[in-house]
């Protein structure tokens, strides 16, 4: 028979562990909905704004305008709100923002926010998605991929 004291201790440890787990999930949920504090630089135009930890190239403006034009020309039309593209660096940010799909190049979490697209492997000046030494060939440009990800929202 287990003593009452041991049962109370086990219960308290279980409640503490569950509380920590819920707090960690709440923090992750908040970070996916409001990643702004981790990304200091932004640049864009039209529908799209890119956010990054390092300064963005000037080509980000024309890429954002190209994505906006693609939406306007599509049967979907222009979305009713702007979209934020968060360029995620390799390392711990990928483990956080791509926790559910570590091999993905882009993800959305529409339950958290209908504005956020998380993207990695982006070569904005060349309008290409790059994974290691491999460049995704045309017609799958970065703008094509961004339109694809935004439709998930």
C-alpha positions, 0 to 999 in steps of 0.5 A: 500500500502506498502511503498518503504522503507519497500519493499527495507528493505524486499528485503535486508533482503531476499538477506542477508538470501539467502546469509547466506543459500548459504554460509552454504550449501557451507560450508557443501559441503566443509566439506563433500568433505574435512573433514580432519581438524576434524579428527586427527588420521589415520591408514589403509592399502591397499585401505582403510585408517580410520580417527578418532578423537581418536587414532585407534586400531591396528586392523584397519590395518588388517580390511583395508587389509581385505576390500581391499582383498574383492574388489580384489576378487570381480567382481568389482576388486580393485577401481582405487583410495584409499578410506577414511573411516571417523569414525564419533562420536555421537553428532554434527558430526552426525548432520553434516555428516549424515544430510540427513539420521540421522539414517544411519550407513554409507553414501557416497556423491559421488557428493562431493568426490569419496573417502569418506565414513562416518561411525558410530557405528564401533567396529574395534577390533571386526569387527562389526557394533554396534548400542547401545546394538545391534551388527549386526550379521554375516555374516554382519561384519564391513568389509562386510558393508564397502565393501557395502558402498564403492561400492556406490562410 
